[in-house]
């Protein structure tokens, strides 16, 4: 019992020193990503239907939140100006976006985003 408490007291603080990696391709830091000037609408077949935001570009990644068809998200960009867009293993294109009211950031398939800024 004492050994367990000692290990927890020693190891737990060390775990916080391990660098945290974001799912953004090429190990880009979230601090290099800023809001863009482009807000886009979520598009789909049925107004109000749910669209998942994922932790990384691809359907195999965790869902971090969702938005509804008809809502708007901000298309994020790197601080150098380029939009944050990646392709998954299937070749589908994904955009890194932020739903501003909740500040939730995640990846949405570009097919589900309007093509023009609103």
C-alpha positions in Angstrom: 0.0 0.0 0.0 2.8 2.4 0.9 4.7 1.5 -2.2 1.6 2.4 -4.4 1.3 5.8 -2.7 5.0 6.5 -3.2 4.9 5.5 -6.8 1.8 7.7 -7.4 3.4 10.6 -5.6 6.6 10.3 -7.7 5.2 9.2 -11.1 2.1 11.4 -11.4 3.9 14.7 -11.5 6.3 13.4 -14.1 3.4 12.4 -16.4 2.5 16.1 -16.7 5.9 16.8 -18.1 5.3 14.6 -21.2 4.6 16.9 -24.2 1.0 16.9 -25.3 0.5 16.3 -29.0 -2.4 17.7 -31.0 -4.0 15.7 -33.8 -3.2 18.4 -36.3 -1.1 17.1 -39.2 2.6 17.8 -39.2 2.5 18.3 -35.4 1.5 21.9 -35.8 0.9 23.7 -32.5 -2.6 24.9 -31.8 -1.0 28.3 -31.0 0.0 28.7 -34.7 -3.7 28.3 -35.7 -5.9 31.4 -35.6 -9.5 32.2 -36.6 -9.8 33.1 -40.2 -12.0 35.7 -41.9 -14.2 33.0 -43.4 -17.3 31.7 -41.7 -18.9 28.9 -43.6 -22.3 27.2 -43.2 -22.7 23.5 -42.4 -24.6 22.0 -45.4 -26.5 18.7 -45.7 -29.7 17.1 -46.8 -31.9 18.0 -43.8 -31.8 21.3 -41.9 -31.0 20.8 -38.3 -29.4 17.3 -38.7 -26.2 16.6 -36.8 -22.7 16.9 -38.2 -19.8 15.5 -36.1 -16.6 17.4 -35.4 -13.6 15.0 -35.0 -10.3 15.1 -33.2 -8.4 14.6 -36.4 -9.2 14.4 -40.1 -11.0 11.0 -40.7 -14.1 9.2 -39.5 -12.0 6.8 -37.4 -11.1 9.6 -35.0 -13.0 10.6 -31.8 -16.0 12.9 -32.0 -15.2 16.1 -30.0 -18.6 17.8 -30.6 -21.2 18.4 -33.3 -22.9 21.2 -35.1 -26.2 21.3 -37.0 -26.8 21.7 -40.7 -27.5 25.4 -41.1 -25.1 26.6 -38.4 -21.9 28.4 -39.1 -18.3 27.6 -38.2 -15.1 29.6 -38.6 -12.6 28.0 -41.0 -9.3 28.2 -39.1 -6.0 29.1 -40.7 -2.3 28.9 -39.8 -0.9 32.2 -38.6 0.9 32.4 -42.0 -2.4 32.6 -43.8 -3.2 29.2 -45.3 -6.4 27.4 -44.3 -5.9 24.3 -42.1 -7.0 21.5 -44.5 -5.8 17.9 -44.6 -6.8 14.7 -46.4 -7.6 11.4 -44.7 -6.4 7.9 -45.7 -9.3 7.7 -48.2 -8.4 10.9 -49.9 -11.3 12.9 -48.5 -10.6 16.5 -47.6 -11.2 17.9 -44.1 -11.1 21.4 -42.7 -10.1 22.4 -39.1 -12.9 24.7 -37.8 -14.2 26.3 -34.7 -17.8 26.7 -33.6 -17.4 30.1 -32.0 -20.2 30.1 -29.4 -18.7 27.1 -27.6 -15.1 27.6 -28.9 -15.1 23.9 -29.9 -12.5 23.1 -32.5 -12.5 20.0 -34.6 -12.3 18.6 -38.1 -15.3 18.5 -40.5 -15.3 16.9 -43.9 -15.2 19.7 -46.5 -18.1 18.2 -48.4 -20.2 19.3 -45.4 -19.1 23.0 -45.6 -20.5 25.7 -47.9 -18.0 26.7 -50.6 -18.3 30.4 -50.0 -17.7 32.6 -47.0 -20.7 34.1 -45.3 
